[in-house]
Amino acid sequence: MPFTKLGLKSELMRALDASDYIRPTLIQSEAIPVILEGNDLIGTAQTGTGKTAAFVVPLLQQLERTTGKIRALILTPTRELAHQVELAVRKYGRYLNLRSTAIYGGVSQRPQEEALRKGVDLVVATPGRLLDLLQQRLLDLSSVKYLVLDEADRMLDMGFLPDVREVVRSLPKQRQTLLFSATLPQEIQELARSIQKNPVLVEAGIKRAPAAGVDQHLYPVLPHLKTELLLHLLRREAMGPLLVFTRTKHGADRLHRALELERFRVARIHSGRSQSQRQEALDGFRQYHYQILVATDVAARGIDVRDISHVINYDIPNNADDYIHRIGRTGRAEKEGIAYSFVSPEEEIHVQSIERSIQKKFNRVKLDEFNFHRPIKPRNSEATHASRKPSSRPARKPGIPADTAQSPKVFDRFAFMAKDLSQNPVPATNSMTAGFGGTQRRRKAISRNPRKTERRSFHVEGLIGAPSPEEQRELKRLQVKLFGSSSPRRPFSSRHSGSSRNGY
């Protein structure tokens, strides 16, 4: 059934024609008539089946003209999805006199406040930022007639259901409520019963099954070879826009750096990136400025880019739902796509769980030209340490300079003298007493800094007794160098300060 049979406005038909939409998808053909009749609806559809248009188009049909009051509210789990849905609203409503805005965290609140102050007809929001604005009394939801919960199962996973219930309490009871979810766990069914009235259930496609147009392959590979395998595939195959999923944001950063070093045009998005950085990466990927986008599951459901040729699971997800949503980024709108999954031995348990859920065995692939058993390369420091030959020199003795280990007659002059004085104390001369305050202070001063005169070492024959005149002069020069004077240093006290201290 073509769109012309759905009874849509001419402005909407013009926008759909401009987007090259001729025939509605299964979820669109079944959901749009139900929504236009004013019924509450529960829609189950996988990613890439045209679900967004299934609720945006009938909402725009019913809103008609602008009033400056919020009459439609769409809640999404992530910022990326909120931004994506709001773009769809603008695309399908380009010929309608309606205003919309997106409200989400991670960006400045002021532009959102300004948009609300000017008046909007439709708001797309994440629950957290919406509640913030409600608590600040910057938002009025008393005129809302249409509520949409998009990807409700994801909101459940992220712990947003309490926020959703609080938002619903701020809405009029007389409204139309639409709920879309890839799966319907018990908690979502209970939520639907509490906020909807006699909803119509619309199921499009088989639940918990990937899109039919996605060709899926699995590569068993050791963890340390995943990056090399990815680089090998990138050089081996002609790929269009490519989406790579990692389990953690740190893994995404590491892979991003590795691909950049190989001169690929690559961007990344994850929860550790600011909203402006994430948006710049998505926009650059849509405009083909970046060939590769590395992402985590947090951002997976907000990515809607046409003509993604490949999705690569660098790390296999833990459950079937995340797997379905990941590979649903390719093969959209009944097109074909390819999904590769890299699986280490530790991840096999997740593969078995996914295969049971989707009731399909993966096609396991091994490339003849790639060495899947290559050992881990040692680090540079480890390699250097392993190649270093053992030294033939004996170990250095504690307390003796290194250059004396082989030649007992070569000593640092004052280190040797300090050792001799500690064994055979000698009476200090007047000059020495004045300079160092006695034999004990002399010993300590020299012993504390035995290496200060390390450059002035020379050969001596045997032990010495009292310092020679030349050595006394050397010690005086050392004293001047260390203390700045040959006279004894007096401790500071207030009675010596005089007027000079008061002058500071």
N, C-alpha and C positions, 0 to 999 in steps of 0.2 A: 504494500500500500504506500503510495507516494505521499509527501507532505501536503500536497494539494487537497487530499481527502480528509485532512484533520481539521479543516475549518479555521485555519490560522489567518491572522490579519495580513494585509498586503505588505505592511512594513516588515513584518517578521519573515514573510516569504522572500522579500528582496534580500534580506540579510542572509538567509539560508542559501539562496541562489549564489550570492557573492562568495559564500564559503564552500561552494561546490557540493552542497548537501542536496541530494535528489531523493533518495529513499531513506526512511528512518530505520534505525537498527531495531532489533527485537524488543529491547527494553523501552525504546522510544515509542514504538508503535503500540505497545501495551499500556505504558504508564501515562502518556499524554492525554488520551481520552478520559481515563479515570480521574486525573487531576482536574481537567476542565469541567467535569461534572460536579466538582466540589467535594469529592470524597477524600477522607484520610487514606494514606497509602503506606504500605511497607514494600519496598523494592529490594530485591536481592539480585545483584549483577556484579560480574567481575570487572576489574579495571580494564579500560580500553574498549568497552562496549557502548560508549556514548551516553553514559549515565548522567553526566552533567547537563547535557542538553535536554535530557528527559524531564528534568524539573525546572530548568531555567526558562525554556521556551514557554511552557504553560503559565509560569508565574508572570512573565512579561505580557502574555496575552491578557491576563486578568487585571493587571495593574492599570492598564490603559494610559492615563495621562498623569502628569506629576501633580502632587498636592503639597509637597514640602514636608510631609510627615512620613515616618518610617512605617511602611505597611507590609514589608516582607523582610524576614530575618533568616539568614542561612548560617548555620554553625558548622565549622570544620575543625578537625583536630590539629592541623598544623598551619603555620604562616604561609608556607609555599602553596598549600592547597587553597587557602583563603584567597591569596593573590591570583591563583589560576582561575578559580570560579568567578572572581570579579572581572577578570579579563573576558571570560565567556559571556558574562552579562553585558559588557560593553559591546562585544562583537555581535551578539544576536539582537541587541537593542539599539543598534547604531542609528536607526531611522525612527526611533521612538523618543518622545519628549519625556525621558525619565532620567533620574539621577541616582547614582549608586556610589558606594565607597566600601573600602576594605578596612577592617579594624583588627589589628593584631599587635602583639608585643615585639620587642627587639628593635623598635624604631621610635622616633620621637612621637609623643602623643599630640603635640600642637597641631600638625596638619590634619589629623583625624578630628580634633575638636573643631577646627575651622570648617571642615566639610560638613560636620553635623550642624554647626551653627547656621550654615547657609541653607540647609534643608536637603534631605535625601529621601528617596522612595524605597530603596532596597539597601540593606546592609549585609555584607559578608564578614563574619567575625570568628575569631577563636574565643573560647569561653573565658579564659583568664583576663584578657584585656577588656572584654565586654563587661565583665563584672566590676573591674576597676572603674570604668566610666560610669556604670550604674551607681556605684557607691559614692562617686563624686558628684552625682546628680547632673551629669553632662549628657545624659542619654534618656530619651523618653520612648518607652516601648508600649505605651497605652493604645496606640493605633494599629498595632501589628495584627494583620489578618492571616498571614501565611508564615508558617515556621517549617524550615527544612533542616533535618539533621543528616549531614553527609558523612559517610563512613563512620557510622555509629560504633561499629566494632572496634575501630581504631581508638575512638574516644574512650571506650571501655579499657582497652589495653593501656592507655596513657593516664588513666585515673581521673578522667574529666567528668564522669557521670554525676558526681555531687554538684559540680559547677553547672552542668546542664540542667539539673533539677532546680537549682536556685534561679537560673535564668527563666525557666518556664514559669516559675511562680510570679514573675514580674510581667507576664503576658496576659492579655485578655483570655478568658475561657472560651469565648466564641471565636474560633479560628480553625484554619485547615492545617493539619500537621502531616508532613511527609517525612518518612524515615527510610534512608538508604543504607544498606550494609552488605558487605560481601558474605558475611556469615550471620547467623542468628543464634548466638549462645543464650543461655537461660536469662542472664542479666539484661540483655537487650530486649528479650520478649517481655520481661517484667516492666521495663521502662516504657515499651510501646503500650502496654495495657494501662499504664498510669497516666499517659499524656495524650492518647488517641481515642477516637470514638469509632467503633466498628470499621477498622481499617481494611482496605482491600489488599490482599497479598498478590504481588506480581513477581514472578520468578523468571529470570531471563538466563537461559543456559543452565549447565550442570553446576551445582554447588561444589566448591573446593576442587575445581578443575581448571588448569591453565587454558588460555585461549587456544582454539584449535589451530590457528595459523602459525604457532610458534614451534620451531624445530629445536628440540632439546637434546643436548649432549653433555656427557659427564667425563671429566678428565681426572683419573686418580693420579695424584702427584704429591710428593713430599713437600712440607711447608716451605722449606728454604728454596724450592725451585719454582714456586708459583709466579714470582715476578719474571723470571727467565722464560717460563712457558708463555706468559702473556706477551712479552716482547717478541717471542718467536711467532706467535699467532698473528700479531700486528704486522710483522714483516712478511708473513706467508700469505695472508688473505687480504683481499680488497674489502675494507670495511667502511661503511658510512659513519654517521654519528654513533658513538659508542658509549654505553653507560656501564660503569664498573662499580659493583657494590662490595663494600668491606663491612666487617662486623663492628669495628671500633673506629672512632675518629682519629686515634693515633695511627692505626693501620692505614687510614685514608691519607693522612699526611705523609707517611713513609712512601706509599705507592705514588703519590703525587710528585714527590721529589725524584723518585727513580725514573718516572716517565719524562719529567722535565729535563733530566740529565741526558736522556736519549733524544732530545729535541722534538718531542711531541707537543702539540698544542693542547694543553690539559688544564682543567679547572677542578675545584673540589667544593663540596658542600657537606657540612655536618653541624651538629649542635654547638661546636666550639667556634664557629665562624659567626660574625655579626650578620644582622639581617641584610645590610647593604652589600656585604661581601657575597652572601648567598644569592641575592637577587642579581648582582652583577654576573656571577658565574652562570646562573640559569639563562639570563638574557643573552650572554655571549654564546652559550651552547645552542640556543634556539636560532640565533643568527649565523650559526656555523663558524663563528670566530674560534671556538674551541672544537677540536675533533673528539676529545674524550672528556667525560665528566665522571669524576670519582665521588661516590656518595655513600652515605650510611642509610639504615632503615628509617631513621627519623625523617629524612627528606624524600623517601621513596614515593610516598603517596601524593606528593605535591608536584611531581614532575610530569608535565604534559607537553611533550615535544613530538612533533610529527616526524615520521620517517627515520626513527631510530632503527638502525639495521641490526645491531647486536646488543645483547645484555650479557654481561659476564659476572657471575657470582665468584668473585675472588675468594670470599669466604662463604660457605653454604649457610643459609639461615637455619635457625633452630626449629622452625615449624613450617607447615605447609602454607599457612595464610601469608606469611611474609614472602615465601618463595613465589606464590602466585602473584602477589602484588609487584614483586621485583620484575619478573619476566613479562608482566603485563605492560611494561613500558614499551615493548616492541610488539609487532604484529597487531597494532591497534586498528580499529575500524575495518576489520575483516581483511587486513593486509597480512603479509607474511613477515616473519622475523626469526632470528636465531638466538638461542640462549645457551651459553656455555657455563658449566659449573666446575670449579676446581675443588677437589675433595682430597683432603689428607686422610691418613688412616684413622686419626682421632675423630674425624667428622663423619665417618661411615654410619654411625648410629643415627645421625640426623637424616642422612640420605634414606635409610630404611624407613624411618618414620614418615618422611615426605612421600615415598613411594606407596606406602600403605594408604595414606590419606587421599592421594590423587588417583590411586588404583592404576598405576602405570609404572613400568620399569624403565629406568634411564638407559639410553644407549651409551655404553662405556667405550671411550676412544683412547687409543694409544698411537702416537706418531712415531714412525720408524726413524725419522731423522733427529728426534729429540731424545737425549739421554735422561731418562726418568730416574736413574739411580746414581746420579752424580753426588759425591760426598760434599759435606759442608766445607767451604773454603776457610782455612785458618785465618785469624786476624793478623794484621801486619806485625803487631807486637809479639804474638805467639810464634810466628814464623821466624822472626829475628832471634827470639830466645832459643828456639830449637836449633838454629844453625850456628849459634855461638859456641866456640870451642872452649873447653875448660882451661882456666889460666894455670900456667906452670909456676907462677910466683906464689910464695907462701902467704897465708893470711896475715893481714896487718895486726900487730899487737896493740891492745888497748893502751892509750895514753902516750904512744910513741909516734912521732910524725912518720908519714908513709915513706919518705925518702931515706929513713934510717933503718928500714927493715933489712936492706941488703948491706948497708955500710954503717956500722956502729959508730964510726968516728965523725959522721956528719950529723950535726944537731942544729936545731934552732938555738941561737945564742942564749936568749933569755929563758926559753923553756928549759934548756939544760942547766942554766944557772939556778933557776927556781928549784929544780930537782935536787941540785947539790946542796943548796942552803937548807932545804927541808931536812936533809940527812945530817949536815954538819953546820949548825948555826954559828955565825961569827958575830962579834960585836960590831955595831954600826958606828961609822965615823960621824963627826959632827955634821959634815955636809950631807951625809945620807940621812941622819936623823932629822935635820931641818927640812930636807926635801920630801921625806916620806913618813915622818912621824914615828921612827923606830923600826927595829928589825921586823917585828910582826907585820906592821903595815906594809913594809917593803916587800916581804914575802907575798902577802895577799895581793898587792897591786900588780906584781909581776905575774903571779900564778893565775890571776883572773884573766889576763890578756896575753897568754903565751904566744899567740899568733900575730899580734900586732906588728911585730918586726920580723915576720917570716922571710921577707925578702933579703934580710941582712944576715943570712946564715953563712958560716965559714967552718973550716976544719980546725979542730982542736985536738991536741994530743993528751988524752987522759983527763983526770979530774983536776979542778982548781980549788984554791982556798979562798982568801979574801979577794974582793974585786981589785983589779989592777987600776992604775990611774986612767988608762984609756977606757976601761969599762965603766969607771965612775963617770967620765965625761959623756959616754954613750948613754948611761942611765939618766943623766941630767937632760940631755937632748930629748930623750924619751919622755921625761917628766914635762918639759915645756910643750912637747907635742900633745900630750894627753891632757894636761891641766892648764896650759896657757901661761904658766909662770913657774919660776924656780923657788918661789917663796911658798911657805905652807898655806893651804886653803883653810880659811876659818869658816866655821858654820855661821849661817845668817842668824842674826838676832836683832831685836828692835832697838837695842842700845847702839848698834853700829849703823843704823839706817840714817839717822840725822835728817837734815833738811832735804837731802837728795831724794829720799823715798817720798816725801810729801810733794815733790815736784812732779810726779807722774799722775 
